[in-house]
Amino acid sequence: METDTIDVSSEDFGVLARQVREAGLLNRRPGYYGAKIPLTVAAFGAGFAGLVLVGNSWFALLIAAFLGLMFTQLGFVGHDAGHQEVFRSRRANRLLGFAVGNVLIGMSFGWWVPKHSAHHAHPNEIGRDPDIGDAGVTLPADGQGASGNALTRAMERWRAPLFFPLMVLRSTGIYVLGIRRLIRQRNRAAGVEGALLALHVALYLTCVFWVLSPLKAVAFIAVQQAVFSVYLGCSFAPNHKGMPIIESGSGLSFARRQVVTSRNIAGGWFTNLLLGGLNYQIEHHLFPNMPRPNLARAQGIVRAFCLDNNLGYREDSLIGSYRQTLDSLRASFVPIVVPVPVPVPVSA
């Protein structure tokens, strides 16, 4: 498929980048993070303090649900650290990421950063975005020509109904993939990360099993991890799911690649708090190191640039984004593939 659309040049994007930089939107926000991080960690700590106060009671499951929310909020802080949004120093951001990711959440920060960087470099690109896998190979509606075992075929067929239920396993997958990477890596950095993860497990399990009976402790862990998994999954799903898929090696410009595959979520301050700034996905993908509180301020500039350059600017409600995701999963095949624009010569 061909199009006569002129793709966005690096010079055009350079103009936008200059506007953003001159507006101070790439400057660090020490005041914001100086309050945000301590308050989030304090709420996390308050959850465990509440567990001790509630004691060996089934009411502890309410604390488990609250901690599931706080694990995700801490994950947003780790996300910002991974993008170098918090501190000027790369080392300081990395230390924050290890503290939040490995020690408090139990997720390998060293595994997540390169994976997430690959996603940002090739969002929704078949074979290159680790968040979509091989999205171009899907099951026909009649089931003919499907490969893999019966379970794989069944999950592919029922992928839309299973989308939200399977989010319950998201945290388990994150833990397993991180540990597998550390085992394969087997160097000093992996050893340090492994020690931090072991510290998390020891502190977490000691606290839970010290306060609760074995049965209540297992229920507590199940609820806490389930809430964490679903909240995390529901926070990231609206960003790119159901958006156009890019052919491998399409040659799209950076700006077009980032914008056409991303979706913003409309809403006020509560949506921003709920989604950790990921509701400004277009701005975030164009300027991944922009501090979270600056994304809203950049929206007007970025939207004007996108519309002026025929990139579109997708913004939907949270519920609407989930509906579009499920609709795309119900389709027989991945419905949209972004073609390679055919450059049109520009006269001197």
C-alpha positions in Angstrom: 0.0 0.0 0.0 1.3 3.4 -0.9 0.5 6.9 0.2 1.6 10.4 -1.1 1.9 11.7 2.5 5.2 13.5 3.1 6.7 12.1 6.3 7.7 14.4 9.1 11.3 15.5 8.6 13.9 15.7 11.3 14.0 19.4 10.7 10.3 19.7 11.5 10.6 17.7 14.7 13.7 19.8 15.5 11.5 22.9 15.6 9.1 21.2 18.0 12.0 20.0 20.2 13.4 23.6 20.3 9.9 24.9 21.3 9.7 22.4 24.1 13.2 23.0 25.3 12.8 26.8 25.2 9.6 26.4 27.3 11.7 24.7 30.0 9.6 21.5 29.6 12.7 19.3 29.7 14.0 20.8 32.9 14.1 18.6 36.0 11.4 19.1 38.6 13.1 18.5 41.9 10.3 20.1 43.9 7.7 17.8 42.4 9.7 14.6 42.9 11.0 15.8 46.2 7.4 15.6 47.4 6.1 12.8 45.2 8.6 10.1 46.0 8.6 10.5 49.9 4.8 10.6 49.9 4.5 7.5 47.8 7.1 5.6 49.9 5.4 6.8 53.1 2.0 5.5 51.8 3.7 2.2 51.0 5.2 2.0 54.5 1.8 3.0 56.0 0.3 0.0 54.3 2.7 -2.4 56.1 2.2 -0.5 59.4 -1.6 -0.9 58.9 -1.0 -4.6 58.5 0.8 -4.8 61.8 -2.0 -2.8 63.5 -4.8 -4.9 62.0 -3.0 -8.1 63.0 -4.0 -11.6 62.2 -7.4 -10.7 60.8 -9.2 -11.2 57.4 -9.4 -7.4 57.3 -5.8 -7.6 56.4 -6.9 -8.3 52.8 -8.1 -4.7 52.6 -4.5 -3.7 53.4 -3.3 -6.2 50.7 -5.5 -4.4 48.1 -4.1 -1.0 49.2 -0.5 -2.3 48.9 -1.3 -3.6 45.4 -2.2 0.0 44.5 1.0 1.3 46.1 3.2 -1.2 44.3 1.9 0.2 41.0 2.4 3.8 42.1 6.0 2.9 43.1 6.2 1.3 39.6 5.4 4.7 38.1 8.3 6.2 40.1 10.6 3.5 38.8 9.4 4.2 35.3 10.3 7.9 35.6 13.7 6.9 37.0 14.3 4.6 34.1 13.7 7.5 31.7 16.1 9.8 33.6 13.2 12.1 34.5 13.9 12.5 38.2 17.6 13.5 38.5 20.2 14.9 36.2 22.6 12.2 37.1 22.1 8.8 35.3 23.7 7.1 38.4 21.2 8.7 40.8 18.2 7.7 38.6 19.6 4.2 38.4 20.0 3.9 42.2 16.4 5.2 42.6 15.3 2.6 40.1 17.0 -0.2 42.0 15.6 1.0 45.4 12.1 1.2 44.1 12.1 -1.6 41.6 14.2 -4.3 43.2 13.9 -3.6 46.9 10.3 -2.3 47.3 8.5 -4.0 44.4 10.7 -7.0 43.7 11.0 -6.3 40.0 14.4 -6.4 38.2 15.0 -2.8 37.2 18.1 -3.9 35.1 15.8 -6.2 33.1 13.0 -3.7 32.6 15.1 -0.7 31.4 16.5 -2.3 28.1 13.2 -4.0 27.4 11.3 -0.7 27.8 13.9 1.2 25.8 13.4 -1.3 22.9 9.6 -0.6 23.1 10.2 3.1 22.9 12.5 2.7 19.9 10.1 0.5 18.0 6.6 1.0 19.4 4.1 -1.5 18.0 6.6 -2.7 15.4 6.3 -6.4 14.5 9.3 -8.4 15.7 11.0 -5.4 17.4 8.6 -4.2 20.1 8.9 -6.7 23.0 5.5 -5.5 24.3 3.6 -6.9 21.4 5.8 -9.9 20.3 5.0 -11.2 16.8 1.8 -9.3 16.5 1.5 -10.0 12.8 0.8 -13.8 13.3 -2.7 -14.3 14.6 -5.3 -16.9 14.4 -7.9 -16.9 11.6 -11.5 -16.7 12.8 -12.2 -20.3 11.6 -9.1 -21.6 13.4 -7.6 -23.0 10.1 -3.9 -22.8 9.7 -3.2 -22.2 13.3 0.0 -23.4 14.7 1.0 -24.5 18.2 -0.6 -26.8 20.7 -4.3 -26.9 21.7 -3.8 -24.6 24.6 -2.1 -22.0 22.5 -4.8 -22.1 19.9 -7.5 -21.9 22.5 -5.9 -18.9 24.2 -5.5 -17.2 20.8 -9.1 -17.8 19.9 -10.3 -16.5 23.3 -7.8 -13.7 23.6 -10.4 -10.9 23.9 -12.3 -12.5 26.8 -9.0 -13.5 28.5 -7.3 -10.2 28.1 -8.3 -8.7 31.5 -8.4 -12.0 33.5 -4.9 -12.9 32.4 -3.7 -9.5 33.7 -3.8 -11.2 37.2 -0.6 -13.0 36.1 1.3 -9.9 35.0 3.4 -9.5 38.1 4.4 -13.2 38.1 5.6 -12.8 34.5 7.6 -9.7 35.4 9.3 -11.5 38.3 10.1 -14.6 36.3 11.5 -12.8 33.3 13.6 -10.6 35.5 15.1 -13.5 37.3 15.7 -15.5 34.1 17.7 -12.6 32.8 19.8 -12.4 35.9 20.5 -16.1 35.8 21.7 -15.8 32.1 23.7 -12.7 32.8 25.8 -14.1 35.7 28.0 -11.1 36.3 28.6 -8.7 39.2 25.6 -6.5 38.2 23.4 -9.5 38.2 24.7 -10.5 41.6 23.9 -7.1 43.0 20.4 -7.1 41.5 19.8 -10.7 42.7 20.8 -9.7 46.3 18.4 -6.8 46.2 15.6 -9.0 45.0 16.4 -11.5 47.7 16.2 -8.7 50.3 12.7 -7.7 49.0 11.5 -11.3 49.3 12.9 -11.8 52.7 11.4 -8.5 54.1 8.1 -9.0 52.4 7.5 -12.6 53.5 8.9 -12.0 57.0 6.4 -9.2 57.5 3.4 -11.0 56.1 4.0 -14.4 57.8 5.0 -12.8 61.1 1.7 -11.0 61.3 -0.7 -13.5 59.7 -1.4 -17.2 59.9 -0.2 -19.2 57.0 -3.7 -19.4 55.3 -4.3 -15.6 55.8 -0.7 -14.9 54.6 -1.2 -16.8 51.4 -4.5 -15.0 50.8 -2.9 -11.7 51.5 -0.1 -12.3 49.0 -2.6 -13.5 46.3 -4.8 -10.4 46.7 -1.9 -7.9 46.9 -0.2 -9.4 43.8 -3.5 -9.6 41.9 -4.4 -6.0 42.5 -0.8 -5.0 41.6 -1.0 -7.0 38.4 -4.4 -5.8 37.2 -3.7 -2.1 38.1 -0.4 -2.2 36.3 -1.8 -3.9 33.3 -4.8 -1.6 33.1 -2.4 1.4 33.3 -0.2 0.4 30.4 -2.9 -1.3 28.2 -4.6 2.0 27.0 -1.3 3.4 25.6 -0.8 1.3 22.5 -3.2 -1.7 22.4 -5.6 -1.4 19.6 -3.5 1.2 17.8 -1.8 0.7 14.4 0.8 -2.0 14.0 3.9 -1.1 12.1 5.6 -3.4 9.5 9.1 -4.4 10.4 11.6 -2.0 8.7 8.9 0.4 7.6 11.3 3.4 7.6 8.8 5.8 9.2 10.2 9.0 10.8 10.7 9.1 14.5 7.8 11.5 15.0 5.3 9.5 12.9 6.3 6.2 14.4 5.8 7.5 18.0 2.5 9.4 17.4 0.5 7.0 15.2 1.1 4.1 17.6 0.2 6.0 20.8 -3.0 7.0 22.4 -3.6 9.7 25.1 -6.3 9.2 27.8 -8.5 12.2 28.5 -9.2 13.3 32.0 -8.1 15.7 34.8 -5.8 15.4 37.7 -7.3 12.1 38.9 -6.6 10.4 35.6 -3.0 11.8 35.8 -2.6 10.4 39.3 -4.3 7.1 38.5 -2.1 6.4 35.4 1.1 7.9 36.6 1.4 10.4 33.7 1.1 7.6 31.1 -2.2 9.2 30.0 0.1 11.7 28.1 1.5 8.9 26.0 2.1 10.8 22.9 4.1 13.5 24.7 5.9 10.9 26.6 6.9 9.0 23.5 8.1 12.1 21.7 10.1 13.3 24.7 10.7 10.2 26.9 12.9 12.0 29.4 10.4 14.8 30.0 9.5 14.9 33.7 6.0 13.7 34.4 4.5 17.0 35.7 5.7 18.7 32.4 3.7 16.4 30.1 0.4 18.2 30.6 2.1 21.6 30.0 3.6 20.2 26.7 0.2 18.9 25.4 -0.8 22.1 23.6 2.5 22.5 21.8 2.6 18.8 20.8 -1.0 18.6 19.7 -0.6 21.6 17.4 2.6 20.0 15.9 0.9 16.7 15.3 -2.2 18.2 13.6 -0.1 20.6 11.5 2.0 17.7 10.2 -1.0 15.3 9.5 0.1 12.9 12.2 -3.3 12.9 14.0 -3.6 13.1 17.7 -5.5 10.2 19.3 -7.1 10.9 22.7 -9.9 8.8 24.1 -11.6 8.1 27.4 -10.1 5.3 29.6 -13.2 3.1 29.0 -13.2 3.9 25.3 -9.5 2.8 25.1 -10.3 -0.6 26.7 -13.2 -1.0 24.3 -11.0 -0.4 21.3 -8.4 -2.8 22.6 -11.0 -5.6 23.0 -12.4 -4.8 19.5 -8.9 -5.2 18.0 -8.4 -8.5 19.8 -11.7 -9.9 18.5 -10.7 -9.2 14.9 -9.5 -12.2 12.9 -6.2 -10.6 12.2 -4.3 -7.5 13.4 -6.4 -4.9 11.6 -4.1 -2.0 10.8 -0.6 -1.9 9.4 1.1 1.5 8.9 2.5 1.7 5.4 5.8 3.2 4.4 5.1 6.8 3.2 6.4 7.4 -0.3 8.6 10.6 -0.1 7.4 13.3 -2.4 10.2 15.5 -3.8 10.2 19.0 -2.6 11.1 21.6 -5.1 14.0 23.9 -4.2 
